Amino acid sequence: MPPPYAPTRAPGTWDVIVVGAGPAGATAARVAAENGCETLLLERAAIPRYKTCGGGLIGASLAALPPGLPLNIHDTAGQFTFALNGRRERTLTCDSPTCAMVYRSELDAALTEAAATAGAEVRDSTALSTLEQQGDTVTVRTNRGDTLRARVVVGADGSASRVARYVGVRCAQVDLALEVEVPVDERTADRWRGRLLMEWGPLPGSFGWVFPKGDVCTAGVVAARGNPVALRAYKEDFLQRHGLLGPRPLHDTGHLTRCRRPDSPLARGRVLVAGDAAALVDHWSREGISYALRSGDLAGHAAARVVTAADEAEANTAADHYGRQVDDVLGVEMRASSSLMSLFARNPGLVHTALTRLPPAWRRLDAYIAGRTSVAGIMTTPFARTATALATRLPPGPARTLSPEPLCS
């Protein structure tokens, strides 16, 4: 739709500047452009770029993709194998196989192309250096020496976001994930085809995963940050047990995942945050792509409303509305996943037994994977309430403290 105002953009001036071309940023840029905003999308790396990520698209992610997005799906998981620190392994079959395996480099490039097709200008190899607000203008300076101005900025620059620090995002949980992408021979590829692994690990709240992608397996481990030596030891043991330690990895990386506090801000004036920059990540599974796509869509619409606001009061109302929308949809999910994480961290054996031995528990998780229910839907069932009550009466495993942190540092 055309903008409801006459565009008089001077060089270096935009309606919307989006920082970061991941799922949240590319989506926000596309939606803002589709709503008639002169939009600039900045990405610090050259596109396509590698991104540490398992690359599993659950039903909520697939539903949030723009229609007709060209995307390479390298496998679809129809079976889930669960294990408890290498023991009690059990494989369950999905009712409707949904979880699609992709490379983030390809997903992000396709979403960025969709934003460009909608009318957004894309500048890669361009990083934000500073930003400041004055009146109805946000000034952005880049590593290239550019000074850019916009009516609104959306920060979607990942878990180490500069924009998040400006907004003051606060976290309740920070984890370290270590991941490899390993080339595998034909026999190993056949063994994993159509099946992924989730193994509950030896550290509080930890797990390991193997995601198949044809002749490559993405595998890794995650746990609370603060004990990297123990996590690296778990990673080596995990890869060794699953025959993935020998081949030289294509990538061997680590990154932090951050989960926001419920009262963490999502905007500061005309600056919004979305996706990992807003610390919108599932506490238990550490899944973030569905949160990124959905918050990016909300941020793009919110940015368009800020651009067309008649005055600062109306602009502030639009930014506040964005925060309420995120909290009403994604915040509810995160509070439920925090409850599930508390249950899991206290007694992973109970969670494992429930998933692998009680059909209603697996059916609920399967429905979540397929996008037919949410984590909140799972945690409000009588079964989940009973399991939570039972866990509080059982001797706990090693404690995991989910202590609030003032900033996601």
Secondary structure, DSSP 8 states (H G I E B T S, - for coil): ---SS-----TTEEEEEEE--SHHHHHHHHHHHHTT--EEEE-SS-SS-------EE-HHHHHHS-TT------EEE-EEEEEETTEEEEEEE-SS--EEE--HHHHHHHHHHHHHHHT-EEE-S--EEEEEEETTEEEEEETTS-EEEEEEEEE---TT-HHHHHHT--EEEEEEEEEEEEE--HHHHHHHTTEEEEEE-SSTT-EEEEEEETTEEEEEEEEETT-HHHHHHHHHHHHHHTT-SSS--SEEEEEEEEEE-TT--SEETTEEE-GGGGT---TTT---HHHHHHHHHHHHHHHHHHHT-SSHHHHHHHHHHHHHHHIIIIIHHHHHHHHHHHHHHH-HHHHHHHHHH-HHHHHHHHHHHHTSS-HHHHHTSHHHHHHHHHHHHS---S------BSS--
